Amino acid sequence: MGNFILLTACFILGMILPRLGRMPADASRSLNAFIINVSLPALALHYIHGIGFESGLLFPAAMPALIFAGSLVFALAGAKLFRLDRATTGCLIVVGGVSNTTIVGLPMIESWYGAERFGAAIVADQASFVVLCTVGIVIACIYSDTAASPRAIVRKIALFPPVLAAFVALLLRPLPFPAELTAVLLKVGGTLTPLAMVSAGTLFSLGSLRSLLRDFAWGMAYKLLLAPALVYGLFVLALGARGEAVQIAVFEAAMPSMITAGIIAIEHRLNPPLATLLVGAAIPFSFATLAGWWWLLRDVGVAVATR
């Protein structure tokens, strides 16, 4: 519950402070720069350095690539159906294709399944981060109003601070981090949630919700309903997979959009108001849809051998 109070409070503060003159109107650019260059690299160093790899975790590891591919198809279908511009199409792909597997995902996993399921959830989270920092950035560059050559896109991915931090974390895996360093990384990384929600709040307005209702509803329909249905259909119905890892993979796919995906969309000018709505306003809607997915997934966590 504390995480949801934090999310809501910071989002509201972001809406109010600029209107009271307590924060510059363009504060989101500075906040996003700090998140990308400081908060995210700290989290990447910590989690990727300490994560374990097991064959049983292939399903949560594969989930992010699957829902991003589905997001691409669904957004392109929406673009054709509604004649969407490139910025809106790119926003739907990038923001709709990556789940909020940490800030919303981990508290939800703990609430519905218990903290002992965090192993599979963290694998899904790191795989989501990898997808966002590779194909996500490629799509953002392609649909951005600033043309970029393939060489420039590769350079942007390679020099993206969280990607650099992840690479360093992999190189340092054989070496244990001192407890003091771990504590510092967690404290610095902990700034992601409040700063990102304040940033999203500065860009939110009820007027944008009314004017973007169709595109918002289209993006939410995919992220909260069709994305987990795609994962459930392939993993459970088509492959007949069962077990806790499969259960968590589908549940994490049902989370609202990742805040970092919204930040990347905003930085590439991919319809920032829509990106803000898909990140922030979708969270309360997800509480109801996640309850429905939990009910559907009750038997999926039972391993095949014990059925």
C-alpha positions in Angstrom: 0.0 0.0 0.0 2.9 2.4 0.7 4.1 2.1 -2.9 0.7 3.1 -4.2 0.5 6.1 -1.8 3.9 7.2 -3.0 3.0 6.9 -6.6 -0.2 8.9 -6.2 1.3 11.6 -4.0 4.2 12.2 -6.3 2.0 12.3 -9.4 -0.4 14.8 -7.7 2.6 16.9 -6.6 3.8 17.0 -10.2 0.5 18.3 -11.2 0.2 21.0 -8.5 3.7 22.4 -8.0 4.2 24.0 -11.5 0.7 25.6 -11.3 1.7 27.1 -7.9 4.9 28.5 -9.4 7.0 26.2 -7.2 8.5 24.3 -10.1 9.4 25.4 -13.7 6.9 24.4 -16.4 9.7 22.4 -18.1 10.9 20.7 -15.0 10.2 17.3 -16.5 13.2 17.6 -18.8 15.6 18.0 -15.8 14.0 15.3 -13.8 14.1 12.9 -16.7 17.8 13.7 -17.3 18.6 12.8 -13.7 16.6 9.6 -13.9 18.3 8.4 -17.1 21.8 9.4 -16.1 21.7 8.6 -12.4 18.7 6.6 -11.0 18.5 4.0 -13.7 22.2 3.2 -14.0 22.3 2.7 -10.2 19.4 0.2 -10.4 21.0 -1.6 -13.4 24.3 -2.0 -11.5 22.6 -3.4 -8.5 20.1 -5.8 -10.0 21.9 -7.1 -13.0 25.1 -7.7 -10.9 23.2 -9.9 -8.5 20.6 -11.7 -10.6 20.9 -15.5 -11.0 20.1 -17.5 -14.2 18.1 -20.7 -14.2 16.4 -22.6 -17.0 13.1 -22.5 -15.3 13.0 -18.7 -15.6 12.9 -18.8 -19.4 9.2 -17.9 -19.5 9.5 -14.6 -17.6 12.7 -13.8 -19.5 10.9 -14.3 -22.9 7.7 -12.5 -21.9 9.0 -8.9 -22.5 10.1 -9.6 -26.1 6.7 -11.2 -26.8 4.6 -8.3 -25.6 6.8 -5.7 -27.3 6.3 -7.6 -30.6 2.6 -7.7 -30.0 2.7 -3.9 -29.2 4.3 -3.3 -32.6 1.5 -5.2 -34.4 -1.3 -3.7 -32.3 0.0 -0.1 -32.7 0.4 -0.4 -36.4 -3.1 -1.8 -36.7 -4.3 1.3 -34.7 -2.3 3.6 -36.9 -4.0 2.2 -40.0 -7.5 2.1 -38.5 -7.4 5.6 -36.9 -4.8 7.2 -39.3 -2.5 8.0 -36.4 0.6 10.2 -36.9 4.1 8.8 -36.5 4.6 10.3 -33.0 1.5 8.7 -31.7 2.2 5.3 -33.3 5.7 5.3 -31.9 4.4 6.2 -28.5 1.9 3.3 -28.5 4.7 0.9 -29.5 7.3 2.0 -27.0 5.1 2.7 -24.0 2.6 -0.1 -24.6 5.3 -2.7 -25.2 7.0 -2.7 -21.8 5.5 -3.5 -18.4 6.1 -1.7 -15.1 7.6 -4.8 -13.6 9.3 -3.0 -10.7 7.4 0.0 -9.2 4.0 -1.6 -9.7 5.0 -5.1 -10.5 6.9 -6.0 -7.3 4.3 -4.6 -4.8 1.6 -6.4 -6.8 3.5 -9.7 -6.8 4.1 -9.4 -3.0 0.4 -8.6 -2.4 -1.1 -11.4 -4.6 1.6 -14.1 -4.4 4.1 -13.3 -1.7 7.7 -12.0 -1.8 9.0 -15.5 -2.3 8.0 -15.1 -6.0 10.4 -12.1 -6.5 13.0 -14.3 -8.3 10.9 -14.8 -11.4 9.6 -11.2 -11.2 13.1 -9.7 -11.2 14.0 -11.9 -14.2 11.0 -10.4 -16.0 12.0 -6.9 -14.9 15.6 -7.2 -16.2 14.5 -8.7 -19.5 12.0 -5.8 -19.8 14.8 -3.4 -19.2 17.0 -5.1 -21.9 14.1 -5.0 -24.5 13.4 -1.3 -23.7 17.1 -0.3 -24.0 17.6 -2.1 -27.3 14.6 -2.4 -29.6 12.7 0.2 -27.6 15.3 2.9 -28.3 15.5 1.8 -32.0 11.7 2.3 -32.4 11.9 5.6 -30.5 14.6 6.8 -32.9 12.8 5.6 -36.0 9.5 7.3 -35.1 11.1 10.5 -33.6 10.9 13.7 -35.6 14.7 13.7 -35.7 16.0 11.4 -38.3 18.8 9.1 -37.2 21.1 6.8 -39.2 21.5 3.1 -38.2 25.0 4.0 -37.0 23.6 6.8 -34.8 21.0 4.5 -33.3 23.6 1.9 -32.4 25.7 4.6 -30.9 22.8 5.9 -28.9 22.0 2.4 -27.5 25.6 1.7 -26.7 26.1 5.0 -24.9 22.7 5.0 -23.1 23.8 5.3 -19.4 21.6 2.4 -18.1 23.0 0.1 -20.9 26.6 1.1 -20.0 25.8 0.4 -16.3 24.3 -3.0 -17.2 27.4 -3.9 -19.2 29.6 -3.0 -16.3 27.4 -5.0 -13.9 27.8 -8.1 -16.1 31.6 -7.6 -16.2 31.7 -7.3 -12.4 29.5 -10.3 -11.7 32.4 -12.5 -10.5 33.2 -9.8 -7.9 30.9 -9.3 -4.9 29.8 -5.7 -4.3 30.6 -4.3 -0.8 27.6 -3.8 1.4 28.2 -0.1 1.4 28.1 0.1 -2.4 24.9 -1.9 -2.5 23.3 0.4 0.0 24.4 3.5 -2.0 23.1 2.0 -5.3 19.7 1.2 -3.7 19.3 4.7 -2.2 20.3 6.4 -5.5 18.1 4.0 -7.5 15.2 4.7 -5.1 14.9 8.2 -6.5 13.5 6.7 -9.7 9.9 6.3 -8.5 9.2 9.7 -6.9 11.1 11.7 -9.6 9.4 9.8 -12.5 5.9 10.2 -11.1 6.5 13.9 -10.3 7.8 14.3 -13.9 4.7 12.5 -15.3 2.4 14.7 -13.1 3.9 17.9 -14.6 2.8 16.8 -18.1 -0.7 15.6 -17.1 -3.8 17.5 -17.7 -7.5 16.6 -17.8 -7.7 18.3 -21.1 -5.2 15.9 -22.6 -7.2 13.0 -21.2 -10.3 14.2 -23.0 -8.6 14.9 -26.3 -6.6 11.7 -26.3 -9.2 9.4 -24.9 -9.4 7.2 -28.1 -5.6 6.7 -28.3 -5.4 6.2 -24.5 -8.1 3.6 -24.5 -6.4 1.8 -27.5 -3.1 1.7 -25.7 -4.6 0.6 -22.4 -6.7 -2.2 -24.1 -3.4 -3.7 -25.3 -1.3 -3.2 -22.2 -3.8 -4.4 -19.6 -5.8 -7.0 -21.5 -4.3 -8.1 -24.8 -0.6 -8.3 -23.8 -1.2 -10.7 -20.9 -3.7 -12.6 -23.1 -1.0 -13.0 -25.7 1.4 -14.4 -23.1 -1.2 -16.6 -21.6 -2.3 -17.9 -25.0 1.2 -18.9 -26.1 2.7 -20.1 -22.8 -0.3 -21.8 -21.2 -2.7 -22.7 -23.9 -0.4 -23.4 -26.8 2.7 -24.7 -25.0 0.8 -26.2 -22.0 3.3 -24.7 -19.6 2.6 -24.6 -15.9 4.4 -23.5 -12.7 5.1 -20.4 -10.7 7.4 -18.9 -13.3 4.8 -19.0 -16.0 2.2 -17.6 -13.6 4.4 -14.7 -12.7 5.3 -14.1 -16.4 1.6 -13.6 -17.3 0.9 -11.5 -14.3 3.9 -9.2 -15.0 2.7 -8.9 -18.6 -0.6 -7.5 -17.2 1.1 -4.6 -15.4 0.7 -1.0 -16.7 3.4 0.6 -18.8 6.9 1.1 -17.5 7.7 4.6 -16.3 11.1 4.5 -18.1 9.4 3.7 -21.4 7.3 6.8 -21.0 10.4 8.9 -20.3 12.1 7.6 -23.4 9.0 8.4 -25.5 8.8 11.9 -24.0 12.5 12.5 -24.7 12.0 11.5 -28.3 8.9 13.7 -28.6 6.6 10.7 -29.2 3.3 12.4 -28.2 4.4 13.3 -24.6 0.8 13.9 -23.3 -0.2 10.4 -24.4 2.9 8.8 -23.0 2.2 10.5 -19.7 -1.4 9.2 -19.7 -0.4 5.6 -20.5 2.2 5.6 -17.7 0.4 7.4 -14.9 -3.4 7.3 -15.5 -3.3 3.6 -16.4 -2.1 2.6 -12.9 -5.4 2.8 -11.1 -7.2 1.0 -13.9 -4.7 -1.9 -13.6 -5.8 -2.6 -10.0 -9.0 -4.0 -11.3 -7.6 -5.9 -14.3 -4.8 -7.4 -12.2 -7.4 -8.9 -9.9 -9.0 -10.5 -12.9 -5.8 -11.9 -14.1 -4.9 -13.3 -10.7 -8.3 -15.1 -10.6 -7.6 -16.6 -14.1 -4.1 -17.7 -13.2 -5.0 -19.5 -9.9 -4.3 -23.0 -11.4 -1.4 -22.0 -13.6 1.1 -21.9 -10.7 0.6 -25.6 -10.1 3.4 -27.6 -11.8 2.4 -30.1 -14.4 4.0 -33.0 -12.4 1.6 -32.4 -9.5 -1.6 -31.9 -11.4 
